[in-house]
Structure formats: structure tokens, C-alpha cells
Amino acid sequence: MLDLSPHITIPKNQKVLYRCIQVLLIVFFIFLSGLFLLRLILPVIVFTHNIPNTDPLYRLTSPETIHDTVEFNAALRQDIDHIVLTIIPQNNAQNLAAKEVSVTKTYKALRLPLESSAPILTQKKDAPFPAGALIRSNTEYFIIDTEKKYAISNKEILLAAGYEFTDGKDTTSSQRAFYKNGSKFHMKDMHPVGTQFYDEASNTYLVRSESALHTTTQNKNLPTIIANRESAQDKVSCKLKKKFLRNAYSCNLSLEAVSAYPGKDYIFALKNTEANDIKSVSAKFSLQPSQQNIQSRIGLIKEVLLK
């Protein structure tokens, strides 16, 4: 029987070429898939103070006027090496070009005035735990002050605030019921009254009262937050530049000089400006592929999927 089907013979050198192309396409596909997964885990973060932010690891507070300076605060869990700030003024006529924005990294409580006197903490005598303790139930961690307990919103926030899981003390339901329920503790919040800090710069222990920090001796029944008061004085800065065809000003801040300091709060300051002059502040940065960043993002994704 006559076979009329075509027979195509591919030269050996073309077979090698086709095989190389196949391998390159597979490698390229794997590379793109890896980039997609990396961007999913370590996304480009953009958050604005006047738009609700659903990511619990970042907070940007509203600008407020302090003397002749506008301050706003970004609370971050992840390590970052730079951040792009964009500021939109209230009116088109206002010129923010060449104005300097500076940033320091610390815990907000470390900016309270320092006093050598003992703190006055009005705590009930039958309180099961001292103010500043970290306690836990079977499902949650709480920070307590003299009267209230504050549930920590996310385990990543607990770590960002300087606590360790081993700092948490086991409790009974009656012990927890002794304290009123306060608002949840978020990234933007200051450590409550009674929190104990260890200042690396001065080798001293500090405890927070309502309006100040006080030098003290170590209370071994309290968790100790490692801090550095000198870091609140170190800063990096950049000058704002007007964006093309937009009534907006931006600058790129390199944070490498301050990011190694303990703390979760980046304090931004814009001098000779008032908060009423600013319509919007936004921050943009890319997460670095560090072990801490990857673990934090994977942990957050797991929590979202399990809800």
C-alpha cells in the first residue's frame, strides 16, 4: 500500500537548536514564576495617611503641627533601605520645593521627657500583674497598664514592638477579667504606661509613666524592650522636588543609616510648614528579600488564609 503521509527529517543541528529553545523557554517561565511569587510575598508597598490601610504591618499617621514643624509617623515591621515620600499641598500656590524632610527611627515612647524621679503608677493592690506586663490566654497576647489590657492585633506587631513570645505570662480567665478591655494594640500605638525599656546608650532601665520616662532598676517580672534614646537624635534627610505636571512634591530617603536601630516608628519631620498646609502624605517602598521580611510576609499570608 502506498504511504502518502509526509516524512519530515530535521537535521541534527536544528534538533539541538530546538531543544535549546525549549530549555530556555522553561527556564524563562520558571524565572517569571519566581518573580511573581517573590513580588506576592515581598510587594511594593504604598500607603497614604488619609486612605484606610488594610495591611496590619504598616501605619502612617496624619500630619500634626509641633511648634514650626509638621510631623507624621510611619510604623513598619519590615526592614527597608529606602522610602519615597510624596506630599500634596492643600493649594496649588503653595511651594514645598527644596524643603527638607528628615526621619529618625525609634519607639514613640522614647521621645517622652526623661525624669530621675520614681514613676507614680496608681495600680490596685490586688492586681494580679504589674503594669507593663505581657500576658496571654490560649489564643491572644495582651499588654496591660494599671487598669486595662490591650490585645495585640497580630503576632508580627508583638515582635515589632520589641516583645518576645516567651515574655508572655499564662493567665486564668479571672485574672484577665481583672483588667478592662482597652483598644487593640496596633503598629501605630505607643507602648502603654508601665512598659520597661533598657536604653543601650546609657546602660539604664527606664519605665514609662503617663507623661514621662523614669530611670529605674530592672524589674525581672516585666518584659524588657531593648531601645536606644540616642537613636532618636540621629536622622537622615532629603529635599522635596516638584513632580512633573503634578501639584505634588517627593523625595527618596535612604534609611540604611537608621534602619539598624531598635524601634518600629519612623518619625518624619518637615520644618516651617503646618499640618493644615498638607492635603496628603503617601509612602512607597519595596521590601528587601531578607529572612525577616520573607518570614513576616509568609506568616501574614497564612493568617489571612486561615481566617
N, C-alpha and C positions, 0 to 999 in steps of 0.2 A: 504494500500500500504506500502511495506517495505521501510523504510528510511535507506539508506546506507551511508548518509553523516556522517563524523566523529564528534563526540562531545567531545570537549576538556574542561575539567574543571580545572581551575587554582586555586590552593589553595590560601586562603586569604592572607597568609603571603607573597606569591610570588607576588600577585597583589600590595601589599603595596611596595614591593621592586621595581617592575617595575615603579610604579608611582613616587617613589623617584628618580629613574634613569632619568625618563622623566624630572622631575623638575630640576635636576642637569644639564642635557644637555641644557635646556632652559636658565638657569642662566649662564652657561658657554658661550653659544652663545651670550647672551646679554653683558657679560663681554668682550668678544673678540671684539664685535662690538663697545663697548665703547672705548676700547683701540685703535682700528683702527681710530675712529673719533678724539680721543684726539691726536693721532700721526699725523693725517691730519692737525689739527688746530695748534698743537704745535710740529712741526717736529724737527728732529735732523738737525741742520744747519751746512753745511760745505762750506766754500768759500775760494778761493785762489786769490792772488793778480794778477796773470797773466792769469787767466781764466775769461772770461766775466761772470758777476754775474747778473742774471735776477731779483733777489729779491730786490725791491726798499728800503727795510728796513735795508739792510746791505751793507757796502762797506769796502773793505780792500785795502789800498793804496800800491803802490810799495815801497820797501825799499829805503831809501835815507841816504847818509852818512852825519852826522853832527858832525864835529870835529872827535873824535875817536869812535863815536857811530853810529850804524845803527838804524834808527827809521822807524816805519811803523804804520799806524793808522787804527783802526777798528771803524767804525761809526755804532752804534747799537741803535735801538729804544727799543727793549725789555729788560726786567730785566733778568739777568742771574747771576748765582752764581759761575760758573767756566767756563773756556775755555781751550781747548787743542790746543797748538801751535805745528806745525810740520814745521821744516825748513830743506830744502835740499840744501847743499852747491854746488858750481859750479863744484868742482872736488873731486874725491874720497879720495885724500890725506889729504884734509882739515879736521881738527878735531875740532868740536864745543862742544864736551863733557865737562860738568861742567861749561860752560859759562852761565852767569846769564842773564835772560830776566826779565825786570821789566815793570810794567804797571801803568799808572795813568789815572784817568778819569776827563775830563774837557770839555770845549769848546775850540777849537783850538785858537780862538781869544784871550782867556785869557792868552795865553803864549806870547803875544806881550809885549815888554817893557812898563813899566808904566812911564808916564810923568805927571808933575803937571801943565804944560802949557796948555792953551786952544788949542783945535784941530783946524787946518786950513782946512775947508771944502769949496772948491770952488764950490758954488752952485749958479745957476742963480737966479736973484732977483724975477722973476715971476714964480718960481717953485711952483706948487700947494700944495706940501707936503714937509716937511723937510726930509733930508737924514736919513735913518733908519726907516722910517715909513712902516707899513704893510697896503697895500691897497687891494681892492678886486673888481672884476667885478661880474657879475651874476654867473659865473662858475669857476673862479680862484682866488687864492690869489697870491700877488706879494710882494716881499721885494724890496725896492728902495734904491739906493745910490744917489749921486749927479747928475748922468746923466742917469742911466739905471734902468730898472725894471727886476726882476728875478722871473719868475713864479715858484711857489713851486710845485715840482713834485707830491706830494702826501700829503693828509691831515695828515697822520701819521708823515711825515717828518716835517710838520709845528709844531706839538706838540713836536717832538723830539728836535727841535731847540729852544724850550723854549717859543714859542708864544702861545697865546690863540686865539680862533676864534673871540672872542669879541674885540681883538686888531685891527681887520681889519676895515679900513675906506672905506665907499662906495665912488665910483668914477663915473665920466662920461667918455665916450669914449674919449673926447678931453683932459681930464686930464691925462688919461693913455697914450694917444698919445704923450704927452709932453716928455715922457721918452723913450729912445731907448730900444729895446729888448735885454736883456742880455741872457746869457745861463741859462738853468733851474737850480734851486737850489736843489741840491741832498744832501743825507746824508753826503757825504764826504766833503762838501763845508764849508768854513769859513764864518761867518756872514759878511755881506758887510759893507763898510765904512758908518759911521753914526749910527750904532747899539748902543743902550743904554743898559748897564748892571748895575745890582745892586749887588755889592760884599758883601755877607753876612759877610765875615770875618772882613772887615774893616768898614762896615756900610757906604759905599760911593758909589756914582754913577760914572760910567765910560762910556766913549764914544769912539768908535773906529775910528781912522784916518787910513791913508794908511799904516803906519808902526808902530803905537804905540797905547796904551790905554791912555786916559787922564782923570784925575779926573774932575768932573763937578757937577753941580746941576741938580736936576731932571727936565727933560723936559716932562711935562704931555701930550704933543701932540705925544709922541713916546711910543711904547710898551717897557716894561722893561723886560729884560731877567735876571732871578734870577741865580746868579753864585757864585762861591767861589774860589778866587785865591789861597787860601791855599791848596785846594784840589789838585791843580796841582803839589804840592810838595809831597803829600802823595803817597806812591806806595806799591805794593806788588810784589813779585818776585819768580822765581823758576829757577832751574838749568837744563840745557838741558841734556838729556840722549840719547845715540845712540840706535836706534831701531834695533831689531834683524834681521840680514840678509839684512839690507837696509842701503843705504847711506843717512840716514835721522836722525834728532835729534828732540826730542819732550819733552814737559813738560806740566804739568797741573797747571794752575794758578787759585787760589781761589780768586774770585773777591768780596767776601762779604764785605771786609773792605773798598772798594772804590765804590761799586755799588750804594750806597745811595747818593753820591754826585751829584749835578746838572751837566748836560752835556750829550752829545751824543758821544763824541770822547774818545776812549780808545787809549792812546799813548803808544806803545811798544818800548822798547829800549834794544839793545844788544850791550854791550860795547866791545871795542877792536876788532871790526870787520868792514869791509867795505861792502857797498851795492853790489859791484862787486863780492864779495865772495859768494853771495847768489843767488841760482837759483830759488828757490820757497819758498813762505811762505803760509801756509794754517791754517785756524782756524776752530775748531769744537766745538759745544756746543749744549746742549739740553735746550729748552725753559722751564721755570718753569710755572706750572699751576696757575699763578696769574691772577687777574681780568684784569689788564692792558694788559698782554700778550694775553689772550684769546680775548679781545675786539679788539686789534690791528690786530690779525690774521684774525678774522671773518670779520673785516672791509676791509682788503686787499682782501680776497676771494670774498666778494661782489663786489668790484670794478672790479676785473678781470672778474667775471661772467657777469657784466653789460656792459662791453666794447664790 
